[in-house]
Amino acid sequence: MSIEEIDFGNTVLCDWCNEDWTERPESGGLLFQSKATCPTCAPSLEADAFREHEEHLIRARCPSDVSFAAWVLSVRAGNNKLRILSGPDALEALRRRAP
């Protein structure tokens, strides 16, 4: 088993709906825990967070004068990588770690 990194470069995807925001100029959205939440998904996620008393998990909000994509890249400070387990035993390792 090994850990592989996938570098997304300047690509920005919403961590909820997987929509590509890389070239879109709209601002808005938020950071929920470590998940980038696009301007489309943010209102319902925020409503759910308040209903479930999880608003403290909203760690940051995109400023109105910055595009969501530029903001996400700045929040990640150049680390736009995904780390994944790979190899034949990866799925079994994840199962063992699940609660």
C-alpha positions in Angstrom: 0.0 0.0 0.0 1.3 3.5 -0.8 0.0 7.0 -0.7 -0.2 8.8 -4.1 -0.6 12.5 -4.6 -2.7 14.0 -7.4 -1.8 17.7 -8.1 -4.8 19.6 -9.4 -2.6 22.7 -10.2 -5.0 25.7 -10.5 -8.1 23.6 -11.0 -10.8 24.5 -8.4 -13.7 22.1 -7.9 -16.5 22.3 -5.3 -15.9 19.6 -2.7 -19.7 19.0 -2.5 -21.0 19.1 -6.1 -17.7 18.7 -8.0 -18.6 21.6 -10.2 -15.5 23.2 -11.9 -15.1 26.8 -10.8 -11.6 27.3 -12.2 -12.5 30.0 -14.8 -15.7 31.3 -13.2 -15.6 34.9 -11.8 -18.3 34.6 -9.2 -17.5 35.2 -5.5 -19.1 33.6 -2.6 -18.9 30.2 -0.9 -17.2 29.1 2.3 -14.9 26.7 3.9 -16.7 24.0 5.9 -14.2 22.2 7.9 -11.6 21.7 5.1 -14.1 21.4 2.3 -14.4 24.2 -0.3 -18.1 24.9 -0.7 -19.0 26.8 -3.9 -21.5 29.7 -4.0 -24.2 27.4 -5.3 -23.9 24.9 -2.5 -23.1 27.3 0.3 -26.6 28.5 1.1 -28.1 25.1 1.7 -25.0 23.8 3.5 -25.0 26.9 5.8 -28.7 26.4 6.6 -28.0 22.7 7.4 -25.0 23.7 9.6 -27.1 26.2 11.6 -30.0 23.7 11.9 -27.6 21.0 13.2 -25.7 23.5 15.5 -22.6 23.0 13.4 -22.0 26.6 12.4 -18.7 26.5 14.3 -17.4 24.2 11.5 -17.7 27.1 9.0 -14.0 28.1 9.1 -14.0 31.0 6.5 -16.0 32.8 3.9 -15.0 34.0 0.5 -14.8 37.8 0.3 -17.2 39.5 -2.1 -14.4 41.1 -4.1 -12.6 37.8 -4.9 -13.6 35.0 -7.1 -14.4 31.7 -5.4 -11.6 30.0 -7.4 -8.9 32.6 -6.5 -10.0 32.4 -2.8 -9.8 28.6 -2.7 -6.3 28.7 -4.1 -5.3 31.3 -1.6 -6.8 29.3 1.3 -4.9 26.2 0.1 -1.7 28.3 -0.1 -0.4 26.4 -3.1 -1.2 22.9 -1.8 -3.9 21.9 -4.3 -3.2 18.2 -3.9 -5.3 15.2 -3.1 -3.6 12.3 -1.2 -5.0 8.8 -1.8 -4.2 5.3 -0.7 -3.3 3.0 -3.5 -2.4 -0.6 -4.0 -4.3 -3.8 -3.5 -4.7 -3.4 0.2 -6.0 0.2 0.2 -9.7 -0.6 0.4 -9.1 -3.0 3.2 -7.0 -0.4 5.1 -9.9 2.1 4.8 -12.4 -0.5 6.1 -10.3 -1.2 9.1 -10.1 2.5 10.0 -13.9 3.1 9.6 -15.8 3.5 12.9 
